[in-house]
Amino acid sequence: MFKILLIHPYLTHQRDKREYPVEPLGLLSLATYLNREIKGKSLDIQTKILDAQLEGPESCVKTDRGYRSGMTDDQIVSFLNEYEPDLVGITNNYTNLTGDVLELSRTVKQTCPNCCLILGGAHATIDHENLIELADIDTVARSEGEETFKEVVLALYNKTGFKNIAGLTWKAQGLIQVNPDRPLIEDINTLPIPDRSLIPYKKYLAHSVYIRTMNEPIATIFSARGCPFRCIFCSTQKVWRNKWRARNPEKILEEIEYLIGTYGVKEVAFQDDQFMGDRNRVKNLCRLIIQRKLNITFIVPPGLSPALLDEETLDLMQKTGFYRVCFSIDVGTRAMQLYVRKPVKLERMRGLVKKANSIGLWTYATFVIGFPNETVEDIHQTIAYAYSLRLDGLTFYIAQPHLGSELYDVYLKEGLIDEKIVQSYHSMDKSLFGTKHISAAGLEALQNSAARGYFKYHLRHFLNPIYVIREFLPKISSPRKLAYFARLLYAFNRRTGPRGACEL
């Protein structure tokens, strides 16, 4: 039997707080697609998924690098020795988690030296030429992985080699080979619904990472891939090539009904980079859900692009079960809008926020401060604009040179970053790099001041009876909405640091 193991890595961070993941939809999609493609072909292949962050001790384990949430090395080694995989795939989506990925890769290769180890995910795609240089990494699957991974499995099973597998970076007798890019799947509706039975799904539902939800249990769904925009700070364009592809409403509804019927899910979080890529698709999905009379609620934690929203869509979303919206505004001045290439009309946002408030939606927004040319005055203007929108919550991030983004090249050109630190550290809550005008410490001070100050500023809106009647009371106009408001207050009391509500 040819044995495959797909691993979601453990998480090492600097707080002694156990963190649990959402279901690894990327790995689930790979495994589900592979199982469908080899079904009925009499191939003796077995696939398992190991979530090394979900499993393991209920408290963090102290290591040399920090506090680990997930399995210990001994537990991982024991699992590997028992299963004896021939192929191990590890997801490497985020730059700041690459240290865990590489540490895990060493453990895998030391325990199973004859297995083939393949990395995939966003960071692996962007940094494939450096990762393949490492002794423990045999192959890297770039960009969209389903078809590439299937071909790797069949090549290993049939011993035919990797030469003709598009989208693969690999080593042959010490020589590095970079095969041509693989075209993206034109119609992602052809992909199967991820088979949650491949993982202990109820564990994910029991350890929800979302604390500001209206209903539980909550599941996650991807309804689209990619984003058509070219924002300077975003690296997803290197992974998805600025191509937005979506599942149709009927396919999404099929997955929602599967989650409700099989697992009793009561809320769905869409994790798309760009949920609003086609307004009509969202409207049609809402109409279908209303027609089916599904008693379920929805959120979009990554945020909604304001440029693609209108009042009719907000109305339909509210009637469907969406109860909060996070606007990905990101900029607060015309100059930064042009610099970032963010397609948002700042004055139009006032009407969208007012509309969302008036129909009972809780409103949040993300902003990014600290671009290379920004001054303290520029940032204060962004903060003032954000405050003026009458949002229920704000998140201020610090612009970071994400590997693969155009902003990364700008930071390099301006001599503002150390490449080695960028590779090992990655966060938008803190910064190790200053700008032309502001130090890293100064950016963090501005960020923290903006986050702390908004609550006091927002309280002033409650002195305005028109705001209270038209934009606040609709949010608490039913027992369920009141109960949710109580949960928000509880979550606010638990909040620490500059993080807001949109990413939860």
C-alpha positions as CSV (number, residue, x, y, z in Angstrom):
1,M,0.0,0.0,0.0
2,F,1.2,3.5,-0.9
3,K,0.5,5.7,2.2
4,I,0.0,9.5,2.0
5,L,0.0,11.8,5.0
6,L,-1.1,15.4,4.8
7,I,-0.1,17.5,7.8
8,H,-1.4,20.9,9.1
9,P,1.6,22.1,11.3
10,Y,1.5,23.0,15.0
11,L,1.7,26.6,15.9
12,T,4.5,28.2,17.9
13,H,3.8,31.7,19.3
14,Q,4.9,33.9,22.1
15,R,1.9,33.7,24.4
16,D,1.2,30.8,26.7
17,K,-2.3,30.4,25.3
18,R,-3.5,27.2,23.6
19,E,-4.7,28.0,20.1
20,Y,-7.0,25.8,18.0
21,P,-7.3,25.9,14.2
22,V,-10.3,26.0,11.8
23,E,-10.6,23.0,9.6
24,P,-7.8,22.7,7.1
25,L,-9.9,23.2,4.0
26,G,-6.9,23.2,1.7
27,L,-5.7,19.8,2.8
28,L,-9.3,18.5,2.7
29,S,-9.7,19.7,-0.8
30,L,-6.4,17.9,-1.9
31,A,-7.4,14.6,-0.2
32,T,-11.0,14.7,-1.4
33,Y,-10.0,15.5,-5.0
34,L,-7.3,12.7,-5.0
35,N,-9.8,10.2,-3.6
36,R,-12.3,11.0,-6.3
37,E,-9.8,10.8,-9.1
38,I,-8.3,7.4,-8.1
39,K,-11.7,5.9,-7.2
40,G,-12.3,2.7,-9.2
41,K,-8.8,2.6,-10.6
42,S,-7.6,-0.3,-8.4
43,L,-4.8,1.7,-6.9
44,D,-3.6,0.6,-3.5
45,I,-3.4,4.2,-2.1
46,Q,-4.4,5.4,1.4
47,T,-4.6,9.1,2.5
48,K,-4.7,10.4,6.0
49,I,-4.8,14.0,7.4
50,L,-3.0,14.9,10.6
51,D,-3.7,18.3,12.2
52,A,-0.8,18.7,14.5
53,Q,-2.2,21.9,15.9
54,L,-5.7,20.5,16.7
55,E,-4.3,17.4,18.4
56,G,-1.9,17.3,21.3
57,P,-1.9,18.5,24.9
58,E,-4.7,20.9,26.0
59,S,-2.1,23.4,27.2
60,C,0.9,24.9,25.4
61,V,4.2,23.2,25.4
62,K,7.2,25.4,26.0
63,T,10.0,25.0,23.4
64,D,13.1,26.9,22.5
65,R,11.2,29.0,20.1
66,G,8.2,29.9,22.3
67,Y,4.9,28.2,23.2
68,R,3.6,25.4,21.0
69,S,-0.1,24.8,20.4
70,G,-0.4,21.2,19.2
71,M,1.4,17.9,19.2
72,T,4.8,17.3,20.8
73,D,7.7,16.0,18.8
74,D,7.4,12.6,20.5
75,Q,3.7,12.4,19.5
76,I,4.5,13.2,15.9
77,V,7.3,10.7,15.8
78,S,5.1,8.0,17.3
79,F,2.4,8.7,14.7
80,L,4.9,8.6,11.8
81,N,6.5,5.4,13.0
82,E,3.1,3.8,13.3
83,Y,1.7,5.0,9.9
84,E,5.0,4.8,7.9
85,P,4.0,7.2,5.1
86,D,5.5,7.1,1.6
87,L,4.6,10.7,0.8
88,V,4.2,13.5,3.4
89,G,2.6,16.9,2.4
90,I,2.8,19.9,4.7
91,T,0.9,23.1,4.2
92,N,2.9,26.3,4.3
93,N,0.5,29.1,3.8
94,Y,1.9,31.9,6.0
95,T,5.4,33.3,6.2
96,N,5.4,33.7,10.0
97,L,4.6,29.9,10.4
98,T,7.5,28.8,8.2
99,G,9.7,28.1,11.2
100,D,7.2,25.5,12.4
101,V,6.9,24.0,8.9
102,L,10.7,23.6,8.6
103,E,11.0,22.2,12.1
104,L,8.3,19.7,11.3
105,S,9.9,18.9,8.0
106,R,13.1,17.9,9.8
107,T,11.2,15.7,12.2
108,V,9.5,14.0,9.3
109,K,12.6,13.3,7.4
110,Q,14.6,12.2,10.4
111,T,11.8,9.7,11.2
112,C,10.9,8.7,7.7
113,P,14.1,9.4,5.6
114,N,12.8,7.5,2.6
115,C,9.5,9.4,2.3
116,C,9.0,12.1,-0.3
117,L,8.2,15.4,1.4
118,I,6.2,18.0,-0.5
119,L,5.3,21.6,0.6
120,G,2.3,23.5,-0.7
121,G,0.4,26.7,0.1
122,A,0.8,30.4,-0.4
123,H,4.2,31.0,1.2
124,A,5.6,27.8,-0.4
125,T,4.5,29.1,-3.8
126,I,6.1,32.5,-3.4
127,D,9.4,31.2,-1.8
128,H,9.7,27.9,-3.6
129,E,13.2,28.6,-5.0
130,N,14.6,29.1,-1.5
131,L,12.6,26.2,0.2
132,I,13.7,23.6,-2.4
133,E,17.4,24.4,-1.5
134,L,16.8,22.9,2.0
135,A,17.8,19.3,2.5
136,D,14.5,18.1,4.0
137,I,12.3,19.5,1.2
138,D,12.0,17.2,-1.9
139,T,9.3,19.0,-3.8
140,V,7.2,22.2,-3.7
141,A,3.7,22.3,-5.3
142,R,3.1,25.9,-6.5
143,S,-0.2,27.7,-6.6
144,E,-3.3,25.6,-7.0
145,G,-2.5,22.1,-5.7
146,E,-5.2,19.6,-6.5
147,E,-4.1,18.5,-10.0
148,T,-0.4,18.9,-9.2
149,F,-0.7,16.8,-6.0
150,K,-2.6,14.1,-7.8
151,E,0.1,13.8,-10.5
152,V,2.8,13.7,-7.9
153,V,1.1,10.8,-6.1
154,L,0.6,8.9,-9.4
155,A,4.2,9.6,-10.4
156,L,5.5,8.2,-7.2
157,Y,3.1,5.2,-7.3
158,N,4.0,4.3,-10.9
159,K,7.7,5.4,-10.6
160,T,7.4,7.7,-13.7
161,G,9.3,10.8,-12.3
162,F,8.3,14.4,-12.0
163,K,9.7,15.9,-15.2
164,N,6.3,16.5,-16.9
165,I,4.3,17.7,-13.8
166,A,3.4,21.4,-14.3
167,G,3.5,23.6,-11.2
168,L,6.2,21.6,-9.4
169,T,9.6,22.6,-8.1
170,W,11.8,19.6,-7.3
171,K,15.2,18.1,-6.9
172,A,16.7,15.4,-9.1
173,Q,20.0,14.0,-7.8
174,G,20.8,17.4,-6.2
175,L,19.8,19.5,-9.2
176,I,16.9,21.8,-8.8
177,Q,14.2,21.7,-11.5
178,V,11.4,24.3,-11.8
179,N,8.7,23.0,-14.1
180,P,6.4,25.4,-16.0
181,D,3.5,26.9,-14.1
182,R,0.2,25.0,-14.2
183,P,-2.8,26.7,-15.6
184,L,-5.5,27.5,-12.9
185,I,-8.6,25.4,-12.9
186,E,-11.1,27.3,-15.1
187,D,-14.2,26.1,-13.4
188,I,-13.8,25.4,-9.7
189,N,-17.3,24.0,-9.5
190,T,-15.7,20.8,-10.8
191,L,-13.9,20.4,-7.5
192,P,-15.7,18.2,-5.0
193,I,-17.1,19.4,-1.7
194,P,-14.4,18.8,0.9
195,D,-15.0,15.5,2.7
196,R,-15.1,16.5,6.4
197,S,-15.2,12.8,7.4
198,L,-11.4,12.7,6.7
199,I,-10.8,14.7,9.9
200,P,-12.3,14.6,13.4
201,Y,-14.6,17.4,12.4
202,K,-16.5,17.6,15.6
203,K,-13.3,18.6,17.4
204,Y,-13.1,21.7,15.2
205,L,-16.7,22.5,15.9
206,A,-16.0,22.2,19.7
207,H,-12.9,24.4,19.6
208,S,-14.3,27.3,17.6
209,V,-11.8,30.1,17.1
210,Y,-14.7,32.6,16.7
211,I,-15.8,34.3,19.9
212,R,-18.0,37.0,18.4
213,T,-20.5,34.6,16.7
214,M,-24.3,34.6,17.0
215,N,-24.6,30.8,16.7
216,E,-22.6,27.7,17.2
217,P,-21.3,25.3,15.9
218,I,-19.7,27.3,13.1
219,A,-18.1,25.9,10.0
220,T,-15.9,27.5,7.4
221,I,-16.3,27.5,3.6
222,F,-14.4,28.7,0.6
223,S,-16.7,29.9,-2.1
224,A,-14.1,31.6,-4.4
225,R,-10.4,31.7,-5.1
226,G,-8.3,34.7,-5.8
227,C,-8.9,38.4,-6.1
228,P,-9.0,40.7,-9.2
229,F,-7.5,43.7,-7.5
230,R,-3.8,44.6,-7.3
231,C,-3.4,46.2,-3.8
232,I,0.3,47.0,-3.2
233,F,0.4,45.2,0.2
234,C,-1.2,41.9,-0.9
235,S,0.7,38.8,-2.0
236,T,-2.2,36.7,-3.1
237,Q,-1.8,37.9,-6.6
238,K,1.4,35.8,-6.8
239,V,-0.5,32.7,-5.8
240,W,-3.8,33.2,-7.8
241,R,-2.4,35.5,-10.6
242,N,-5.1,38.2,-10.1
243,K,-7.7,35.7,-11.4
244,W,-10.9,35.5,-9.4
245,R,-12.9,32.2,-9.8
246,A,-16.1,31.4,-8.0
247,R,-18.3,28.5,-7.2
248,N,-21.9,29.0,-8.3
249,P,-24.6,29.5,-5.7
250,E,-26.1,26.1,-6.1
251,K,-22.8,24.4,-5.3
252,I,-22.3,26.6,-2.3
253,L,-25.8,25.8,-1.1
254,E,-25.2,22.1,-1.5
255,E,-22.2,22.4,0.9
256,I,-24.1,24.5,3.4
257,E,-27.0,21.9,3.5
258,Y,-24.4,19.1,3.8
259,L,-22.9,20.8,6.9
260,I,-26.3,21.5,8.4
261,G,-27.6,18.0,7.8
262,T,-24.5,16.0,8.7
263,Y,-22.9,18.1,11.5
264,G,-25.7,20.4,12.8
265,V,-23.9,23.5,11.8
266,K,-25.7,26.7,12.6
267,E,-23.4,29.3,11.2
268,V,-21.0,29.5,8.3
269,A,-17.9,31.7,7.9
270,F,-16.8,32.4,4.3
271,Q,-13.0,32.5,4.2
272,D,-12.6,33.9,0.7
273,D,-9.9,36.4,-0.2
274,Q,-12.7,38.1,-2.2
275,F,-16.2,37.0,-1.4
276,M,-17.8,40.0,-3.3
277,G,-16.1,39.3,-6.7
278,D,-19.5,39.1,-8.3
279,R,-22.4,41.0,-6.7
280,N,-25.0,39.0,-8.6
281,R,-23.6,35.7,-7.5
282,V,-23.9,36.9,-3.8
283,K,-27.4,38.1,-4.4
284,N,-28.4,34.8,-6.1
285,L,-26.9,32.9,-3.2
286,C,-28.9,35.0,-0.7
287,R,-32.1,34.4,-2.7
288,L,-31.6,30.7,-2.8
289,I,-31.0,30.5,1.0
290,I,-34.1,32.6,1.6
291,Q,-36.1,30.3,-0.7
292,R,-34.9,27.2,1.2
293,K,-35.8,28.9,4.5
294,L,-32.5,27.8,6.1
295,N,-32.2,28.7,9.7
296,I,-28.6,29.7,9.7
297,T,-26.3,32.7,10.1
298,F,-23.3,33.9,8.1
299,I,-20.1,36.0,8.5
300,V,-17.2,36.9,6.2
301,P,-14.2,37.3,8.6
302,P,-11.7,38.4,5.9
303,G,-13.9,41.3,5.1
304,L,-16.0,42.6,2.2
305,S,-14.6,44.9,-0.6
306,P,-16.6,48.1,-0.4
307,A,-16.1,48.8,-4.1
308,L,-18.2,45.8,-4.9
309,L,-21.0,46.4,-2.4
310,D,-24.3,48.2,-2.8
311,E,-27.4,48.8,-0.7
312,E,-29.5,46.1,-2.3
313,T,-26.8,43.5,-1.6
314,L,-26.7,44.6,2.0
315,D,-30.4,44.3,2.3
316,L,-30.4,40.8,0.9
317,M,-27.5,39.7,3.1
318,Q,-29.3,40.9,6.2
319,K,-32.5,39.0,5.2
320,T,-30.4,35.9,4.6
321,G,-28.8,35.7,8.0
322,F,-25.7,37.8,7.7
323,Y,-25.6,39.8,10.9
324,R,-22.3,41.7,10.7
325,V,-20.2,43.1,8.0
326,C,-16.5,43.9,8.0
327,F,-15.5,46.5,5.4
328,S,-12.0,46.1,4.0
329,I,-11.4,49.8,3.6
330,D,-7.7,49.8,4.5
331,V,-7.0,53.5,3.5
332,G,-8.2,56.8,4.9
333,T,-6.9,59.4,2.6
334,R,-7.0,60.0,-1.2
335,A,-3.2,59.9,-1.4
336,M,-3.0,56.5,0.3
337,Q,-5.9,55.2,-1.8
338,L,-3.9,56.0,-5.0
339,Y,-0.7,54.6,-3.5
340,V,-2.2,51.3,-2.4
341,R,-4.5,51.1,-5.5
342,K,-7.4,50.3,-3.3
343,P,-10.7,50.7,-5.3
344,V,-12.7,52.3,-2.6
345,K,-14.6,55.6,-2.7
346,L,-14.1,57.1,0.8
347,E,-17.1,59.3,0.8
348,R,-19.4,56.6,-0.5
349,M,-18.4,54.5,2.6
350,R,-20.4,56.8,4.8
351,G,-23.6,55.8,3.0
352,L,-22.8,52.1,3.1
353,V,-22.0,52.1,6.8
354,K,-25.2,54.1,7.6
355,K,-27.2,51.7,5.5
356,A,-25.7,48.6,7.2
357,N,-26.3,50.1,10.7
358,S,-29.9,51.1,9.8
359,I,-30.9,47.5,8.8
360,G,-29.4,46.0,12.0
361,L,-26.0,44.8,10.8
362,W,-23.0,45.2,13.1
363,T,-20.3,47.1,11.3
364,Y,-16.6,46.8,11.5
365,A,-13.7,47.9,9.2
366,T,-10.0,47.3,8.7
367,F,-7.4,50.0,8.1
368,V,-3.7,49.8,7.4
369,I,-1.3,52.4,8.6
370,G,2.5,52.9,8.2
371,F,3.1,52.8,4.4
372,P,6.7,53.9,3.5
373,N,5.8,57.5,2.6
374,E,3.2,58.1,5.2
375,T,3.8,60.8,7.8
376,V,2.3,61.0,11.3
377,E,-0.1,63.6,10.0
378,D,-1.2,61.2,7.2
379,I,-1.9,58.5,9.8
380,H,-3.8,60.9,12.0
381,Q,-6.0,61.7,9.0
382,T,-6.7,58.0,8.4
383,I,-7.6,57.6,12.0
384,A,-9.9,60.6,12.0
385,Y,-11.6,59.3,8.9
386,A,-12.1,55.8,10.4
387,Y,-13.6,57.3,13.6
388,S,-16.0,59.4,11.6
389,L,-17.8,56.5,10.0
390,R,-19.8,55.4,13.0
391,L,-18.6,51.9,12.9
392,D,-19.2,49.5,15.8
393,G,-15.5,48.4,15.7
394,L,-12.2,49.0,14.0
395,T,-9.0,47.2,13.4
396,F,-5.8,49.1,12.7
397,Y,-3.0,47.0,11.1
398,I,0.5,48.1,10.4
399,A,1.6,47.8,6.8
400,Q,4.1,45.0,6.4
401,P,6.3,43.9,3.6
402,H,4.7,40.5,2.8
403,L,6.9,38.3,0.8
404,G,5.6,38.3,-2.8
405,S,3.8,41.7,-2.5
406,E,4.8,44.8,-4.4
407,L,5.3,46.5,-1.1
408,Y,8.0,44.0,-0.2
409,D,10.0,45.3,-3.3
410,V,9.4,48.9,-2.2
411,Y,10.8,48.2,1.2
412,L,13.8,46.5,-0.2
413,K,14.5,49.3,-2.7
414,E,14.2,51.9,0.1
415,G,16.5,49.9,2.4
416,L,13.8,49.7,5.1
417,I,13.9,46.0,5.8
418,D,16.2,43.1,6.6
419,E,15.2,40.1,4.4
420,K,16.2,37.5,6.9
421,I,13.9,39.0,9.6
422,V,11.1,39.2,7.1
423,Q,11.5,35.5,6.4
424,S,11.3,34.6,10.1
425,Y,8.8,37.2,11.4
426,H,5.5,38.2,9.9
427,S,2.7,40.1,11.7
428,M,0.4,43.0,11.1
429,D,-0.1,43.6,14.8
430,K,3.5,44.6,15.3
431,S,6.3,45.9,13.2
432,L,10.1,45.4,13.2
433,F,10.5,48.0,10.5
434,G,10.0,51.7,10.5
435,T,9.2,53.9,7.5
436,K,10.9,57.0,6.0
437,H,9.3,59.1,8.7
438,I,8.2,56.9,11.6
439,S,10.1,54.3,13.7
440,A,8.7,50.8,14.3
441,A,8.0,51.8,17.9
442,G,6.2,54.9,16.7
443,L,3.9,53.0,14.4
444,E,3.0,50.6,17.2
445,A,2.2,53.6,19.5
446,L,0.0,55.1,16.8
447,Q,-1.8,51.8,16.3
448,N,-2.4,51.2,20.0
449,S,-3.6,54.7,20.5
450,A,-6.0,54.5,17.6
451,A,-7.4,51.2,18.8
452,R,-7.8,52.3,22.5
453,G,-9.2,55.7,21.6
454,Y,-12.1,54.6,19.4
455,F,-14.3,53.2,22.1
456,K,-14.3,56.5,24.0
457,Y,-14.9,58.3,20.7
458,H,-17.7,56.0,19.7
459,L,-19.6,56.6,23.0
460,R,-20.2,60.2,21.8
461,H,-22.4,58.8,19.1
462,F,-24.9,57.7,21.7
463,L,-25.4,61.3,22.7
464,N,-27.1,61.7,19.3
465,P,-30.7,60.4,19.6
466,I,-31.0,60.1,15.8
467,Y,-28.0,57.8,15.7
468,V,-29.4,55.7,18.6
469,I,-32.9,55.4,17.0
470,R,-31.9,54.8,13.4
471,E,-28.5,53.1,13.6
472,F,-28.2,51.4,17.0
473,L,-31.6,50.2,18.1
474,P,-32.1,48.0,14.9
475,K,-29.1,45.9,16.1
476,I,-30.8,44.9,19.3
477,S,-34.4,44.7,18.1
478,S,-35.1,41.1,18.9
479,P,-34.2,38.7,21.8
480,R,-31.6,36.9,19.6
481,K,-30.0,40.2,18.7
482,L,-29.9,41.3,22.4
483,A,-28.2,38.0,23.2
484,Y,-25.6,38.6,20.6
485,F,-25.0,42.1,21.9
486,A,-24.3,40.5,25.3
487,R,-21.8,38.2,23.7
488,L,-20.1,41.3,22.1
489,L,-19.8,42.9,25.5
490,Y,-18.3,39.7,26.9
491,A,-15.8,39.5,24.0
492,F,-14.9,43.2,24.4
493,N,-14.0,42.5,28.0
494,R,-11.7,39.7,26.9
495,R,-10.0,41.7,24.2
496,T,-6.3,42.5,24.6
497,G,-3.9,44.4,22.4
498,P,-4.7,46.2,19.2
499,R,-6.7,43.5,17.6
500,G,-10.3,44.3,16.6
501,A,-13.3,42.2,15.8
502,C,-13.1,41.7,12.0
503,E,-10.6,38.9,12.0
504,L,-12.4,36.8,14.6
